[in-house]
Amino acid sequence: MTPPRPSVSPDSHVPLYTQIKDALRSGILDGRYPPHSRMPSESELQAMFDVSRITIRQALGDLQKEGLIFKVHGKGSFVSQPKAFQNITSLQGFAEAMSRSGHEIINRVVKFRFVPAPAEVAARLSLAERTQVAEIHRVRLLNRSPVSYEITYLPEPFGRQLERADLVTRDIFLILENDCGLPLGSADLAIDAVAAKPGIARALAIGAGEPLLRIERLTHDADGQPIDFEYLYFRGDTFQYRLRIDRAHAASATRRRRA
């Protein structure tokens, strides 16, 4: 295990414990401290960074609050299995959101075909039942590890354009907007938990029956026309959605104070 290079400066306006926390976080995120590995002891970190024990404890405490490490009594601190997350306060594709957080996203296209629309898909896309639609199955790899299995349905004309697109490195949302000239407007989401079916489990390198976060997402263009219906299956141990919500009366009070 290679320790992070000590790079703290007593003269910096950034507190020492924050500098140490950032150095250790970098070591965790770039893999120098792999998941479930033991972190250096407090005394080892003291010697490494030439600071007091209380400073080291502050840095480790912050890393624990961030969920990057966990402590085992009598044994020390260990690296957590990190969970990527996506805020759902705005409409973004998975790769679009993750790349902004510094993650590497690659897609593995499992299946791309044109099929008669199943009843639910036709209803969601406002198409006649059995109308031809594109059906795309992809595994999304986050930092080279499988994190989600996605099944996407689009009207045939858009599917024909996606046949020529790079689905390995690009988001469908960005292809629709940038290549097809179709501005997106909004999406309806429904979220629940399901057990992984064998095929999806194999693709995600987990056991059949393990829990998945399932998201049904219906995306509309800027004119409100439904154009993309998806089933997104996320591994619960590697990913989470986050959002912040306010109580209505608190939001109203804030608006009144600003008036």
Backbone hydrogen bonds, N-H to C=O, Kabsch-Sander energy under -0.5 kcal/mol:
donor,donor_aa,acceptor,acceptor_aa,energy
12,S,9,S,-1.6
19,Q,15,P,-2.1
20,I,16,L,-2.5
21,K,17,Y,-2.4
22,D,18,T,-2.6
23,A,19,Q,-2.1
24,L,20,I,-2.7
25,R,21,K,-2.8
26,S,22,D,-2.2
27,G,23,A,-1.7
28,I,24,L,-1.8
29,L,25,R,-3.0
30,D,26,S,-2.3
31,G,28,I,-1.0
32,R,27,G,-1.1
33,Y,27,G,-2.1
36,H,79,V,-3.0
37,S,34,P,-2.0
39,M,77,S,-3.3
45,L,41,S,-2.5
46,Q,42,E,-2.3
47,A,43,S,-2.0
48,M,44,E,-2.3
49,F,45,L,-2.5
50,D,46,Q,-1.9
51,V,46,Q,-1.0
56,I,52,S,-1.6
57,R,53,R,-2.6
58,Q,54,I,-1.9
59,A,55,T,-2.0
60,L,56,I,-2.7
61,G,57,R,-2.5
62,D,58,Q,-2.0
63,L,59,A,-2.0
64,Q,60,L,-2.2
65,K,61,G,-2.1
66,E,62,D,-1.8
67,G,64,Q,-1.2
68,L,63,L,-2.2
69,I,63,L,-0.9
70,F,78,F,-2.6
72,V,76,G,-2.9
73,H,71,K,-0.5
75,K,72,V,-2.5
76,G,72,V,-2.0
78,F,70,F,-3.2
79,V,37,S,-2.5
80,S,68,L,-2.7
84,A,82,P,-0.5
84,A,238,T,-2.3
86,Q,240,Q,-1.7
88,I,242,R,-2.2
92,Q,90,S,-0.7
97,A,93,G,-2.3
98,M,94,F,-2.8
99,S,95,A,-2.6
100,R,96,E,-0.9
101,S,97,A,-0.6
101,S,98,M,-0.9
102,G,99,S,-1.4
103,H,98,M,-2.2
105,I,103,H,-0.5
106,I,141,L,-1.9
107,N,168,V,-3.2
108,R,139,V,-2.8
109,V,107,N,-0.6
110,V,108,R,-0.7
110,V,137,H,-2.4
111,K,137,H,-1.6
113,R,135,E,-2.1
115,V,133,V,-2.4
117,A,131,T,-2.6
122,A,118,P,-2.9
123,A,119,A,-2.3
124,R,120,E,-2.4
125,L,121,V,-2.3
126,S,123,A,-0.9
127,L,122,A,-3.0
130,R,117,A,-1.6
131,T,128,A,-1.9
133,V,115,V,-2.6
134,A,154,L,-2.9
135,E,113,R,-3.3
136,I,152,T,-2.6
137,H,111,K,-2.9
138,R,150,E,-2.4
139,V,108,R,-2.5
140,R,138,R,-0.5
140,R,148,S,-2.8
141,L,106,I,-3.3
141,L,139,V,-0.6
142,L,140,R,-0.6
142,L,145,S,-3.1
143,N,104,E,-3.4
143,N,141,L,-0.6
145,S,142,L,-1.6
147,V,140,R,-2.9
148,S,140,R,-1.3
149,Y,233,Y,-2.4
150,E,138,R,-3.1
151,I,231,Y,-2.6
152,T,136,I,-2.8
152,T,150,E,-0.5
153,Y,229,F,-2.9
154,L,134,A,-1.7
156,E,132,Q,-1.1
158,F,155,P,-0.8
159,G,155,P,-2.0
160,R,156,E,-2.5
161,Q,157,P,-1.2
162,L,158,F,-2.1
163,E,159,G,-1.5
164,R,161,Q,-1.0
165,A,162,L,-1.4
167,L,165,A,-1.2
170,R,166,D,-0.9
175,I,171,D,-1.8
176,L,172,I,-2.8
177,E,173,F,-2.2
178,N,174,L,-3.0
179,D,174,L,-0.5
179,D,175,I,-2.0
180,C,175,I,-1.7
182,L,176,L,-2.3
185,G,220,H,-2.8
186,S,220,H,-0.9
188,D,218,L,-2.5
190,A,216,E,-1.9
192,D,214,R,-2.5
194,V,212,L,-2.2
196,A,210,E,-2.6
201,A,197,K,-3.0
202,R,198,P,-2.4
203,A,199,G,-1.8
204,L,200,I,-1.8
205,A,202,R,-1.1
206,I,201,A,-2.4
209,G,196,A,-2.8
210,E,207,G,-1.9
212,L,194,V,-2.8
213,L,234,F,-2.8
214,R,192,D,-3.1
214,R,212,L,-0.7
215,I,232,L,-2.7
216,E,190,A,-2.8
217,R,215,I,-0.6
217,R,230,E,-2.2
218,L,188,D,-2.4
219,T,217,R,-0.6
219,T,228,D,-3.1
220,H,186,S,-3.4
221,D,225,Q,-2.4
222,A,183,P,-2.4
224,G,221,D,-2.2
227,I,219,T,-2.8
228,D,219,T,-1.4
229,F,153,Y,-2.5
230,E,217,R,-2.4
231,Y,151,I,-2.4
232,L,215,I,-2.9
232,L,230,E,-0.5
233,Y,149,Y,-2.7
233,Y,231,Y,-0.5
234,F,213,L,-3.1
234,F,232,L,-0.6
235,R,147,V,-2.6
236,G,211,P,-1.0
238,T,235,R,-1.2
239,F,235,R,-1.1
240,Q,84,A,-1.6
242,R,86,Q,-2.3
251,A,247,R,-2.1
252,S,248,A,-2.3
253,A,249,H,-2.3
254,T,250,A,-2.1
255,R,251,A,-2.1
256,R,252,S,-2.2
257,R,253,A,-2.2
258,R,254,T,-1.7
259,A,255,R,-1.2
